[in-house]
Amino acid sequence: MKVVLRASLVVLVCIFAAPATAQDEEVGVPIVKAPYHLPVFTNEYVTVLKIDIPPGRNTGYHTHTEDSVSVNIVPADMTNQNLGSSEVTRGERAQRGRANYTSYSKGGPRTHKATNV
């Protein structure tokens, strides 16, 4: 369990270089296929992604379906836009070392795009 928890701490926001892939902006793709999301490890319990969104770029619409834990490696200013909404929200600046947990299994899937501003 400790190994799974430790591995999941880097699931979403281990900020490293990852290649972008083209995607249709009108529908969401699974998070593992989103631009700038590079799967580096997967087993039956966890998927670890390296994510690096360059300044001024966005992830395209992608869908989160599994619970996630993320850790910011570097500070970042991000905006988010849910699919089907014109509202763009800006959260507080993500600080280095900040960990976050989101329960998509209880709250349902989320399709959105994130932009590094």
CYANA upper distance limits for C-alpha pairs under 8 A (distance plus 0.5 A):
  1 MET  CA      5 LEU  CA      6.66
  2 LYS  CA      6 ARG  CA      6.51
  3 VAL  CA      7 ALA  CA      6.48
  4 VAL  CA      8 SER  CA      6.47
  4 VAL  CA     45 TYR  CA      7.31
  4 VAL  CA     46 VAL  CA      7.13
  5 LEU  CA      9 LEU  CA      6.83
  6 ARG  CA     10 VAL  CA      8.10
  7 ALA  CA     11 VAL  CA      7.53
  7 ALA  CA     46 VAL  CA      7.74
  7 ALA  CA     48 VAL  CA      7.26
  8 SER  CA     46 VAL  CA      6.77
  8 SER  CA     47 THR  CA      7.72
  8 SER  CA     48 VAL  CA      6.96
  8 SER  CA     68 SER  CA      7.76
  8 SER  CA     69 VAL  CA      6.33
  8 SER  CA     70 SER  CA      8.03
  9 LEU  CA     69 VAL  CA      5.73
  9 LEU  CA     70 SER  CA      6.02
  9 LEU  CA     71 VAL  CA      6.58
  9 LEU  CA     99 ALA  CA      7.97
 10 VAL  CA     14 CYS  CA      5.99
 10 VAL  CA     48 VAL  CA      6.61
 10 VAL  CA     49 LEU  CA      7.44
 10 VAL  CA     50 LYS  CA      8.24
 10 VAL  CA     69 VAL  CA      7.36
 10 VAL  CA     70 SER  CA      6.00
 10 VAL  CA     71 VAL  CA      6.26
 11 VAL  CA     46 VAL  CA      8.37
 11 VAL  CA     47 THR  CA      6.77
 11 VAL  CA     48 VAL  CA      4.74
 11 VAL  CA     49 LEU  CA      5.58
 11 VAL  CA     50 LYS  CA      7.99
 11 VAL  CA     68 SER  CA      7.13
 11 VAL  CA     69 VAL  CA      6.37
 11 VAL  CA     70 SER  CA      6.08
 11 VAL  CA     71 VAL  CA      8.35
 12 LEU  CA     48 VAL  CA      7.53
 12 LEU  CA     49 LEU  CA      6.03
 12 LEU  CA     50 LYS  CA      7.35
 12 LEU  CA     51 ILE  CA      7.05
 12 LEU  CA     68 SER  CA      7.55
 12 LEU  CA     69 VAL  CA      7.07
 12 LEU  CA     70 SER  CA      5.22
 12 LEU  CA     71 VAL  CA      7.66
 13 VAL  CA     49 LEU  CA      7.80
 13 VAL  CA     50 LYS  CA      7.03
 13 VAL  CA     51 ILE  CA      5.93
 13 VAL  CA     52 ASP  CA      8.21
 13 VAL  CA     70 SER  CA      5.56
 13 VAL  CA     71 VAL  CA      5.82
 13 VAL  CA     72 ASN  CA      5.94
 13 VAL  CA     73 ILE  CA      7.57
 14 CYS  CA     49 LEU  CA      7.41
 14 CYS  CA     50 LYS  CA      5.37
 14 CYS  CA     51 ILE  CA      6.01
 14 CYS  CA     52 ASP  CA      7.96
 14 CYS  CA     70 SER  CA      8.04
 14 CYS  CA     71 VAL  CA      6.95
 14 CYS  CA     72 ASN  CA      6.91
 14 CYS  CA     73 ILE  CA      6.36
 15 ILE  CA     50 LYS  CA      6.39
 15 ILE  CA     51 ILE  CA      5.22
 15 ILE  CA     52 ASP  CA      4.99
 15 ILE  CA     53 ILE  CA      8.22
 15 ILE  CA     72 ASN  CA      7.61
 15 ILE  CA     73 ILE  CA      6.30
 15 ILE  CA     74 VAL  CA      7.54
 16 PHE  CA     50 LYS  CA      6.19
 16 PHE  CA     51 ILE  CA      6.15
 16 PHE  CA     52 ASP  CA      5.30
 17 ALA  CA     36 TYR  CA      7.80
 17 ALA  CA     50 LYS  CA      7.97
 17 ALA  CA     51 ILE  CA      7.41
 17 ALA  CA     52 ASP  CA      5.69
 17 ALA  CA     53 ILE  CA      8.44
 18 ALA  CA     35 PRO  CA      8.38
 18 ALA  CA     36 TYR  CA      5.35
 18 ALA  CA     37 HIS  CA      6.81
 18 ALA  CA     38 LEU  CA      6.12
 18 ALA  CA     50 LYS  CA      7.49
 18 ALA  CA     51 ILE  CA      7.01
 18 ALA  CA     52 ASP  CA      6.66
 19 PRO  CA     35 PRO  CA      7.31
 19 PRO  CA     36 TYR  CA      6.07
 19 PRO  CA     37 HIS  CA      8.29
 19 PRO  CA     38 LEU  CA      7.92
 20 ALA  CA     34 ALA  CA      8.17
 20 ALA  CA     35 PRO  CA      4.68
 20 ALA  CA     36 TYR  CA      5.50
 20 ALA  CA     37 HIS  CA      8.32
 21 THR  CA     33 LYS  CA      8.18
 21 THR  CA     34 ALA  CA      7.48
 21 THR  CA     35 PRO  CA      5.43
 21 THR  CA     36 TYR  CA      8.13
 22 ALA  CA     35 PRO  CA      7.64
 23 GLN  CA     29 VAL  CA      8.06
 23 GLN  CA     34 ALA  CA      8.26
 23 GLN  CA     35 PRO  CA      8.42
 23 GLN  CA     60 GLY  CA      7.46
 24 ASP  CA     28 GLY  CA      8.08
 24 ASP  CA     60 GLY  CA      8.41
 25 GLU  CA     60 GLY  CA      6.62
 25 GLU  CA     61 TYR  CA      6.57
 26 GLU  CA     61 TYR  CA      8.03
 26 GLU  CA     83 LEU  CA      8.34
 27 VAL  CA     61 TYR  CA      6.92
 27 VAL  CA     62 HIS  CA      8.23
 27 VAL  CA     83 LEU  CA      8.15
 28 GLY  CA     60 GLY  CA      8.10
 28 GLY  CA     61 TYR  CA      4.99
 28 GLY  CA     62 HIS  CA      4.68
 28 GLY  CA     63 THR  CA      6.09
 28 GLY  CA     83 LEU  CA      8.21
 28 GLY  CA    111 THR  CA      6.49
 28 GLY  CA    112 HIS  CA      7.93
 29 VAL  CA     33 LYS  CA      6.68
 29 VAL  CA     34 ALA  CA      6.75
 29 VAL  CA     61 TYR  CA      7.08
 29 VAL  CA     62 HIS  CA      5.07
 29 VAL  CA     63 THR  CA      6.41
 30 PRO  CA     34 ALA  CA      7.12
 30 PRO  CA     62 HIS  CA      6.07
 30 PRO  CA     63 THR  CA      5.57
 30 PRO  CA     64 HIS  CA      7.42
 31 ILE  CA     37 HIS  CA      7.67
 31 ILE  CA     62 HIS  CA      5.76
 31 ILE  CA     63 THR  CA      5.92
 31 ILE  CA     64 HIS  CA      6.42
 32 VAL  CA     37 HIS  CA      6.60
 32 VAL  CA     38 LEU  CA      7.34
 32 VAL  CA     39 PRO  CA      6.70
 32 VAL  CA     49 LEU  CA      8.07
 33 LYS  CA     37 HIS  CA      7.29
 33 LYS  CA     38 LEU  CA      8.38
 33 LYS  CA     62 HIS  CA      8.38
 34 ALA  CA     59 THR  CA      6.65
 34 ALA  CA     60 GLY  CA      7.25
 34 ALA  CA     61 TYR  CA      7.99
 34 ALA  CA     62 HIS  CA      6.32
 35 PRO  CA     58 ASN  CA      8.43
 35 PRO  CA     59 THR  CA      5.68
 35 PRO  CA     60 GLY  CA      7.22
 36 TYR  CA     50 LYS  CA      8.38
 36 TYR  CA     51 ILE  CA      5.99
 36 TYR  CA     52 ASP  CA      6.11
 36 TYR  CA     53 ILE  CA      6.30
 36 TYR  CA     59 THR  CA      7.02
 37 HIS  CA     49 LEU  CA      6.56
 37 HIS  CA     50 LYS  CA      6.39
 37 HIS  CA     51 ILE  CA      5.24
 37 HIS  CA     52 ASP  CA      7.73
 38 LEU  CA     49 LEU  CA      5.77
 38 LEU  CA     50 LYS  CA      5.58
 38 LEU  CA     51 ILE  CA      6.82
 39 PRO  CA     47 THR  CA      7.45
 39 PRO  CA     48 VAL  CA      6.40
 39 PRO  CA     49 LEU  CA      4.89
 39 PRO  CA     50 LYS  CA      6.91
 40 VAL  CA     47 THR  CA      8.23
 40 VAL  CA     48 VAL  CA      6.25
 40 VAL  CA     49 LEU  CA      6.15
 40 VAL  CA     50 LYS  CA      7.24
 41 PHE  CA     46 VAL  CA      8.39
 41 PHE  CA     47 THR  CA      6.20
 41 PHE  CA     48 VAL  CA      5.61
 41 PHE  CA     49 LEU  CA      7.74
 42 THR  CA     46 VAL  CA      6.30
 42 THR  CA     47 THR  CA      4.83
 42 THR  CA     48 VAL  CA      6.87
 43 ASN  CA     47 THR  CA      7.06
 53 ILE  CA     57 ARG  CA      6.72
 53 ILE  CA     58 ASN  CA      7.10
 53 ILE  CA     59 THR  CA      7.58
 53 ILE  CA    115 THR  CA      7.99
 53 ILE  CA    116 ASN  CA      6.66
 54 PRO  CA     58 ASN  CA      8.42
 54 PRO  CA    116 ASN  CA      6.98
 55 PRO  CA    115 THR  CA      8.37
 55 PRO  CA    116 ASN  CA      5.46
 55 PRO  CA    117 VAL  CA      6.18
 56 GLY  CA    115 THR  CA      7.19
 56 GLY  CA    116 ASN  CA      6.01
 56 GLY  CA    117 VAL  CA      5.79
 57 ARG  CA    115 THR  CA      6.19
 57 ARG  CA    116 ASN  CA      6.39
 57 ARG  CA    117 VAL  CA      8.18
 58 ASN  CA    113 LYS  CA      7.03
 58 ASN  CA    114 ALA  CA      5.89
 58 ASN  CA    115 THR  CA      4.57
 58 ASN  CA    116 ASN  CA      6.86
 59 THR  CA    113 LYS  CA      5.93
 59 THR  CA    114 ALA  CA      6.02
 59 THR  CA    115 THR  CA      7.09
 60 GLY  CA    112 HIS  CA      8.13
 60 GLY  CA    113 LYS  CA      5.52
 60 GLY  CA    114 ALA  CA      7.72
 61 TYR  CA     83 LEU  CA      7.28
 61 TYR  CA    111 THR  CA      6.69
 61 TYR  CA    112 HIS  CA      5.46
 61 TYR  CA    113 LYS  CA      4.98
 61 TYR  CA    114 ALA  CA      8.49
 62 HIS  CA    111 THR  CA      5.79
 62 HIS  CA    112 HIS  CA      6.25
 62 HIS  CA    113 LYS  CA      6.86
 63 THR  CA    109 PRO  CA      7.12
 63 THR  CA    110 ARG  CA      5.96
 63 THR  CA    111 THR  CA      4.66
 63 THR  CA    112 HIS  CA      7.19
 64 HIS  CA    104 TYR  CA      7.43
 64 HIS  CA    109 PRO  CA      5.93
 64 HIS  CA    110 ARG  CA      5.74
 64 HIS  CA    111 THR  CA      6.89
 65 THR  CA    104 TYR  CA      6.16
 65 THR  CA    105 SER  CA      7.29
 65 THR  CA    108 GLY  CA      7.51
 65 THR  CA    109 PRO  CA      5.08
 65 THR  CA    110 ARG  CA      7.39
 66 GLU  CA    103 SER  CA      7.85
 66 GLU  CA    104 TYR  CA      5.97
 66 GLU  CA    105 SER  CA      6.40
 66 GLU  CA    109 PRO  CA      8.13
 67 ASP  CA    101 TYR  CA      8.01
 67 ASP  CA    102 THR  CA      6.25
 67 ASP  CA    103 SER  CA      5.03
 67 ASP  CA    104 TYR  CA      5.39
 67 ASP  CA    105 SER  CA      6.36
 68 SER  CA    101 TYR  CA      6.18
 68 SER  CA    102 THR  CA      5.83
 68 SER  CA    103 SER  CA      7.12
 68 SER  CA    104 TYR  CA      8.03
 69 VAL  CA     99 ALA  CA      7.51
 69 VAL  CA    100 ASN  CA      6.05
 69 VAL  CA    101 TYR  CA      4.96
 69 VAL  CA    102 THR  CA      7.06
 70 SER  CA     99 ALA  CA      6.05
 70 SER  CA    100 ASN  CA      5.75
 70 SER  CA    101 TYR  CA      7.09
 71 VAL  CA     96 ARG  CA      8.40
 71 VAL  CA     97 GLY  CA      6.46
 71 VAL  CA     98 ARG  CA      6.06
 71 VAL  CA     99 ALA  CA      4.89
 71 VAL  CA    100 ASN  CA      7.02
 72 ASN  CA     94 ALA  CA      7.34
 72 ASN  CA     95 GLN  CA      7.11
 72 ASN  CA     96 ARG  CA      5.65
 72 ASN  CA     97 GLY  CA      5.75
 72 ASN  CA     98 ARG  CA      5.97
 72 ASN  CA     99 ALA  CA      7.17
 73 ILE  CA     96 ARG  CA      5.67
 73 ILE  CA     97 GLY  CA      6.36
 74 VAL  CA     94 ALA  CA      8.49
 74 VAL  CA     95 GLN  CA      7.30
 74 VAL  CA     96 ARG  CA      5.17
 74 VAL  CA     97 GLY  CA      8.03
 75 PRO  CA     93 ARG  CA      7.36
 75 PRO  CA     94 ALA  CA      5.74
 75 PRO  CA     95 GLN  CA      5.04
 75 PRO  CA     96 ARG  CA      5.42
 76 ALA  CA     93 ARG  CA      6.32
 76 ALA  CA     94 ALA  CA      5.56
 76 ALA  CA     95 GLN  CA      7.37
 76 ALA  CA    116 ASN  CA      7.50
 77 ASP  CA     90 ARG  CA      8.38
 77 ASP  CA     91 GLY  CA      8.13
 77 ASP  CA     92 GLU  CA      7.77
 77 ASP  CA     93 ARG  CA      5.42
 77 ASP  CA     94 ALA  CA      6.79
 77 ASP  CA    116 ASN  CA      6.46
 77 ASP  CA    117 VAL  CA      6.17
 78 MET  CA     90 ARG  CA      6.71
 78 MET  CA     91 GLY  CA      7.19
 78 MET  CA     93 ARG  CA      7.78
 78 MET  CA     94 ALA  CA      8.31
 78 MET  CA    114 ALA  CA      6.98
 78 MET  CA    115 THR  CA      5.91
 78 MET  CA    116 ASN  CA      5.18
 78 MET  CA    117 VAL  CA      6.16
 79 THR  CA     88 VAL  CA      6.94
 79 THR  CA     89 THR  CA      5.94
 79 THR  CA     90 ARG  CA      4.87
 79 THR  CA     91 GLY  CA      7.07
 79 THR  CA    114 ALA  CA      6.08
 79 THR  CA    115 THR  CA      5.69
 79 THR  CA    116 ASN  CA      7.25
 79 THR  CA    117 VAL  CA      7.52
 80 ASN  CA     88 VAL  CA      6.14
 80 ASN  CA     89 THR  CA      5.79
 80 ASN  CA     90 ARG  CA      6.96
 80 ASN  CA    112 HIS  CA      7.15
 80 ASN  CA    113 LYS  CA      6.19
 80 ASN  CA    114 ALA  CA      5.02
 80 ASN  CA    115 THR  CA      6.98
 81 GLN  CA     85 SER  CA      7.21
 81 GLN  CA     86 SER  CA      7.75
 81 GLN  CA     87 GLU  CA      6.74
 81 GLN  CA     88 VAL  CA      5.26
 81 GLN  CA     89 THR  CA      6.95
 81 GLN  CA    112 HIS  CA      5.88
 81 GLN  CA    113 LYS  CA      5.95
 81 GLN  CA    114 ALA  CA      7.14
 82 ASN  CA     86 SER  CA      8.49
 82 ASN  CA     87 GLU  CA      8.19
 82 ASN  CA     88 VAL  CA      8.34
 82 ASN  CA    110 ARG  CA      8.09
 82 ASN  CA    111 THR  CA      6.43
 82 ASN  CA    112 HIS  CA      4.56
 82 ASN  CA    113 LYS  CA      7.05
 83 LEU  CA    111 THR  CA      6.17
 83 LEU  CA    112 HIS  CA      5.68
 83 LEU  CA    113 LYS  CA      8.01
 94 ALA  CA     98 ARG  CA      7.48
103 SER  CA    107 GLY  CA      6.70
104 TYR  CA    108 GLY  CA      5.41
104 TYR  CA    109 PRO  CA      5.95
104 TYR  CA    110 ARG  CA      7.85
105 SER  CA    109 PRO  CA      7.84
